[in-house]
């Protein structure tokens, strides 16, 4: 193995020398290939001799049963809201042709996970659920649908696990595609965010709204060159995480914007409010010279009117600093942030209108107007996890309602007869897999897993044609005729709160 390591060292030095001399790229590529082959041989020799490092890849995590129970409980609430609003669901592959994803995310395109050439196709892991949805609409020639999609997406990001930012994570999306009257679908998306955050009980929150056309109008008014609109938009998008001075520095030093123009942008993006802000913008003569600004102001006025009808204005703010960096947005954009103790979590929902994305995939460039929102389930999940831990609460990891226990030896077949009856009645039940478990151990299992009821069978109960029904929490016991078991159990179960968190 020593000689192989020497060969690797020599080959590495050769590659470094060729690179420093700026040698022919083909020659460098050939020598790098030889180096990789040697390293692969070394890897083969080392297999089995090294201890395997057991860890999850950077930016990923495992979920234990308690975490999964909490996560599924949250997702169930979200799905119930999506369905209440008439959505149906779809699924798409976790990888797409790379060309489907490129050019859709602006500066974030560098975070797309590339895959190696797979059988002649250049593929990449999906970055979000929106672009695959647009591809799905174009490919299947669908012109209207209301859909939700909950699935994993992948980003080659610098993970910040403590803030709920990962490289592999779930998104919960709801989108309305179709040619409809202005702001009717958009305002419903905002209402859905409102309902979801209320249902999840995350504490106080604010939904920020803005309009891409208005932002473009502001940039034009301030003198930003047209070709810099998107990159300046990406800089403004950082205002929720960075102070204005840092954002201005990026605009001027990195993006080459004139300092006076940046200062003018600063006077606009510091404004927020409600209908009062619409009135203020209507008095801005310079802004009204820009058709896109007028379109944005009119749209925002209508949106705020509909949000008032939908009773969500108490949680809404019209915020000119909201930009959302993704290139595909064309109209209303929005983002929800928690405003209580979890202020450092960042946005927990976001979305907007993207009327041109489907057309990018259509051979005739036929557009399907779309508006949608995405809930940041990972961030929501980290907030819920912290909240439950702080309140000293426990999460149930199973949904078992009844544990069938025995008080003497060799009564496992009696337990099995009862279990078969309970399962046929659709009651969630389990038993110990030991023939003769100790009664105390069986009852402790019930307490540990939050199982509310235990049925106890012993020789005496069998002779009397009864079972003992025990309330695990209060430890109260009552005899029940064996013939009425299912009926009595169902009555009892109706009185328990069997939610995941208790």
VENMO-V274943 format. One record per pair of residues at least 12 apart in sequence whose C-alpha atoms are under 7 Angstrom apart, sorted by sequence separation. I is the first residue (numbers start at 1). J is the second residue. D is the distance in whole Angstrom. If there is no record, write none. Layout:
[[I	J	D] [I	J	D]]
//
This chain:
[[112	124	7] [113	125	5] [155	167	5] [235	247	6] [335	347	6] [336	348	6] [355	367	7] [455	467	7] [456	468	5] [467	479	6] [468	480	6] [15	28	6] [112	125	7] [154	167	5] [155	168	7] [216	229	7] [336	349	5] [355	368	6] [356	369	7] [455	468	6] [456	469	6] [466	479	6] [467	480	6] [154	168	5] [248	262	6] [335	349	6] [336	350	6] [355	369	4] [455	469	5] [466	480	5] [467	481	7] [112	127	6] [153	168	6] [154	169	7] [235	250	7] [335	350	4] [354	369	7] [355	370	5] [454	469	6] [455	470	6] [466	481	4] [467	482	6] [15	31	6] [152	168	7] [153	169	6] [235	251	7] [334	350	5] [335	351	6] [354	370	5] [454	470	5] [465	481	6] [466	482	5] [15	32	6] [152	169	5] [153	170	6] [334	351	5] [353	370	6] [354	371	6] [453	470	6] [454	471	7] [465	482	6] [152	170	4] [153	171	7] [333	351	6] [334	352	6] [353	371	4] [453	471	5] [454	472	7] [151	170	5] [152	171	6] [232	251	6] [278	297	6] [333	352	4] [352	371	6] [353	372	7] [452	471	6] [453	472	6] [150	170	7] [151	171	6] [332	352	5] [333	353	6] [352	372	6] [452	472	5] [150	171	6] [151	172	7] [331	352	7] [332	353	5] [351	372	6] [352	373	6] [452	473	7] [150	172	4] [331	353	5] [351	373	4] [12	35	7] [149	172	6] [150	173	6] [278	301	6] [329	352	6] [330	353	6] [331	354	7] [350	373	6] [351	374	6] [412	435	5] [11	35	6] [97	121	7] [98	122	6] [149	173	5] [329	353	6] [330	354	5] [350	374	5] [97	122	6] [98	123	5] [128	153	6] [148	173	5] [149	174	7] [329	354	4] [330	355	6] [349	374	6] [350	375	7] [410	435	6] [447	472	7] [97	123	4] [98	124	5] [127	153	5] [148	174	4] [275	301	7] [328	354	6] [349	375	4] [402	428	6] [403	429	6] [404	430	6] [405	431	6] [410	436	6] [446	472	7] [8	35	6] [96	123	6] [97	124	6] [126	153	6] [127	154	5] [147	174	6] [148	175	6] [348	375	6] [349	376	5] [401	428	5] [402	429	5] [403	430	5] [404	431	5] [409	436	5] [95	123	6] [96	124	6] [126	154	6] [127	155	6] [147	175	6] [348	376	5] [400	428	5] [401	429	6] [402	430	7] [403	431	6] [95	124	5] [96	125	6] [125	154	6] [146	175	6] [147	176	7] [275	304	7] [328	357	6] [399	428	7] [400	429	5] [8	38	6] [95	125	4] [96	126	6] [101	131	7] [146	176	4] [400	430	7] [8	39	7] [94	125	6] [95	126	5] [145	176	6] [146	177	6] [348	379	6] [94	126	6] [145	177	5] [348	380	6] [407	439	5] [144	177	5] [145	178	7] [406	439	7] [143	177	7] [144	178	4] [345	379	7] [405	439	7] [143	178	6] [224	261	7] [405	442	6] [223	261	6] [222	261	6] [92	132	7] [113	154	7] [113	155	6] [222	264	6] [112	155	6] [113	156	6] [222	265	6] [274	317	6] [403	446	7] [111	155	5] [112	156	6] [273	317	6] [274	318	5] [111	156	5] [272	317	7] [273	318	5] [111	157	6] [219	265	7] [272	318	5] [273	319	7] [272	319	4] [271	319	6] [272	320	6] [271	320	6] [402	451	6] [405	454	7] [407	456	7] [270	320	7] [401	451	6] [402	452	7] [403	453	6] [404	454	6] [405	455	6] [406	456	5] [407	457	6] [408	458	6] [269	320	5] [270	321	6] [400	451	6] [401	452	6] [402	453	5] [403	454	5] [404	455	5] [405	456	5] [406	457	5] [407	458	5] [268	320	7] [269	321	4] [401	453	6] [402	454	5] [403	455	6] [404	456	6] [405	457	6] [406	458	6] [396	449	6] [396	450	6] [90	147	7] [88	146	6] [89	147	5] [90	148	7] [91	149	7] [87	146	5] [88	147	5] [89	148	5] [90	149	6] [87	147	5] [88	148	6] [89	149	6] [87	148	6] [422	486	7] [221	286	6] [82	148	7] [221	287	6] [218	287	7] [217	287	7] [217	290	6] [217	292	5] [218	293	7] [216	292	7] [217	293	4] [214	292	6] [213	292	5] [214	293	4] [213	293	6] [213	295	7] [214	296	4] [239	321	7] [213	296	5] [214	297	7] [211	296	6] [236	321	7] [237	322	6] [237	323	5] [236	323	6] [237	324	5] [237	325	6] [233	323	6] [234	325	4] [82	174	7] [233	325	6] [230	327	7] [59	159	5] [59	161	7] [396	500	5] [395	500	5] [396	501	6] [60	166	6] [395	501	4] [59	166	5] [60	167	6] [394	501	6] [395	502	6] [59	167	5] [60	168	6] [207	315	6] [208	316	6] [209	317	6] [210	318	6] [393	501	7] [394	502	6] [59	168	7] [206	315	5] [207	316	5] [208	317	5] [209	318	5] [210	319	6] [393	502	6] [205	315	7] [206	316	6] [207	317	6] [208	318	6] [209	319	6] [210	320	6] [206	317	7] [208	319	6] [210	322	6] [209	322	7] [81	196	7] [187	303	6] [212	329	7] [78	196	6] [212	330	6] [213	331	6] [183	302	7] [187	306	6] [191	310	7] [212	331	5] [183	303	6] [187	307	6] [211	331	5] [212	332	6] [191	312	7] [211	332	4] [212	333	7] [77	199	7] [210	332	6] [211	333	6] [210	333	5] [209	333	6] [210	334	6] [209	334	4] [74	200	7] [208	334	5] [209	335	7] [207	334	7] [208	335	5] [207	335	6] [208	336	6] [207	336	4] [206	336	6] [207	337	6] [205	336	7] [206	337	5] [205	337	6] [206	338	6] [205	338	4] [206	339	7] [204	338	6] [205	339	5] [204	339	5] [204	340	6] [203	340	6] [163	345	6] [189	372	7] [189	373	6] [186	371	6] [179	368	7] [178	368	6] [179	369	6] [177	368	7] [178	369	5] [177	369	6] [178	370	6] [177	370	4] [176	370	6] [177	371	7] [175	370	7] [176	371	5] [175	371	6] [176	372	6] [175	372	4] [174	372	6] [175	373	6] [174	373	5] [173	373	6] [174	374	6] [173	374	4] [172	374	5] [173	375	7] [171	374	6] [172	375	5] [171	375	6] [171	376	6] [172	377	7] [171	377	6] [170	377	6] [170	378	7] [169	378	7] [164	378	6] [164	379	5] [164	382	6] [106	326	6] [138	358	6] [105	326	5] [106	327	5] [137	358	7] [105	327	5] [104	327	6] [105	328	7] [134	357	6] [135	358	6] [138	361	6] [104	328	6] [134	358	5] [138	362	5] [143	368	6] [135	361	6] [71	381	6] [70	395	7] [69	395	7] [69	396	7] [69	397	5] [66	395	6] [66	396	7] [66	397	5] [65	397	6] [73	500	7] [70	500	7] [69	500	7]]
//
